[in-house]
Amino acid sequence: MKKRCPEYRLISKGSLSGYRLTFNRFSSGWGGGVADVIQDQDSKVWGLVFE
């Protein structure tokens, strides 16, 4: 996070209902999966809220 946004501030944890975390894309830049969230009525994604 510091590399992309050095002045960030952590606000809180948060959740997104109706979505799930997936790694359905590939980055040739670093040779691995890229995270994404996709709709899934029965799921919830947890994460952090930054400012």
Summary of the structure (lengths in Angstrom):
residues: 51
radius of gyration: 13.4
end to end distance: 11.2
largest distance: 35.2
contacts: 88
relative contact order: 0.42
helix: 0%
strand: 73%
